[in-house]
């Protein structure tokens, strides 16, 4: 980490104090150092956001900083991991102090909410590209994976879907009478960190919905070698999304739109009483492969497809 | 990690087998999972390489894959950490199969040499930007930092300096009669992983030379609140670098050129006998701040400056 980059990170990304008990050494040396308590495994994830691909050029930098961290914390949540610390690699075309300051505010405010330390980074010149790697703790051998769904499991969502998709449509010009929550979900999603940790010992399989429910549940089905049937009437949808569907007829949107960052998980029926109250049962895991939707008694097959970067 | 990206990583970056005993879960879920043995801390570093900044557009992709991993392993080496695993975030303008295949070969060949597992990644569309995060193990409380140099310590290098700088000059047109080693050091540096681990319990402070000896030793001096004097005649220089200096008069090059990826470390005189034989003593830590060079009996002050991305 050259001096100038160290100074940039120091100037814009210094947190009030090291918050997390696991951080032995933070920013400022060749590596950071973390202590991992006995009985835990380390969960690691990385996600990149690229200008004009994942966000628009004029995206509010404070919201962008929040969202970049949120999507990584959401990956930790989907394994049931408690977030510990992150590194941040920023490639940017020039040093725009107002932009960096707002970006850092959004990033660090969310980090502090979950006692996440920024323990390292790299700042380079180039097209705007943001990569976070997030580290979390999960009780040894108990992480929630995509491959552990069992036939007969109930399928749950941690919250409403489709609001982020509606938010995107609003930014693209759709006229919505209640835009606030949809825009908030699209621009500043809240990672389901607490729910994820509550699901350890309760859920069998779990994933976060970054690419749409159909696509992400599809990963669970593929990796667990099972199928599923969802019930349209049980899907948790906000009034704004219901109005959008009534208005446009586009009922598939909440099933395929990305960026919701809710958790989708499966639970054996005998553990259903342990599922947190705010979660909603939406279907059941079946032996027959594929993803089906029961809508007003008619069962249809859903195609499993997410956003393709190079299609 | 959307399906298409997962497939890209699976197609090009699948290793023969999981090599590292710490890897509980590799690529394919929302997070990877690592077991950290008792008595160790986790060392974490991240480095980004950007086309036209860190490497040229026509850089050999196999060498690039090697170098991207090498610079990150070098950061682990400088803390005395044994490398465990890495994540790789690739942003690339399009899927060029020949390029990706060669890049992966360079990356994975070096990874396998050190039993490093590629445990996760993200593949996105955009300007060519490559970020690695590397994880390693270091005995608890014994990592080598920049801040632990003491007055009276001897200063060492793990190997020759200036060869990578000469390699850069050769690619820019300098006519060298013995170019092979210099180009190898510039394009495919070897991280000093083994030396770094041998220095645990021996060295006080340590850093890897990515931005030039003067700049990186400068970090040790600043963070340890000390100064240093180097002896020109003791610097380990290859015949090719000596010829270059004789030819051009540019004797400062090996002190300020980057990309050497040797370790520079300090050792108390009573532990000097424990320093590995291939390392070379080059100077001494002094109470007087600043970096000085004794060249043929004349002492001059060296400016401490590395590559500035945004100067």
Interface residues (C-beta under 8 A of the other chain):
Chain A: X2 X3 X4 X5 X8 X24 X25 X28 X29 X30 X31 X32 X33 X34 X35 X36 X38 X41 X42 X43 X44 X45 X46 X47 X48 X49 X50 X51 X52 X53 X54 X75 X76 X78 X79 X81 X85 X87 X89 X91 X94 X95 X119 X120 X121 X122 X123 X124 X125 X126 X127 X129 X131 X133 X135 X136 X138 X140 X141 X143 X145 X146 X147 X207 X208 X210 X211 X215 X218 X219 X223 X305 X306 X307 X308 X309 X310 X311
Chain B: X2 X3 X4 X5 X8 X24 X25 X28 X29 X30 X31 X32 X33 X34 X35 X36 X38 X41 X42 X43 X44 X45 X46 X47 X48 X49 X50 X51 X52 X53 X54 X75 X76 X78 X79 X81 X85 X87 X89 X91 X94 X95 X119 X120 X121 X122 X123 X124 X125 X126 X127 X129 X131 X133 X135 X136 X138 X140 X143 X145 X146 X147 X207 X208 X210 X211 X215 X218 X219 X223 X305 X306 X307 X308 X309 X310 X311
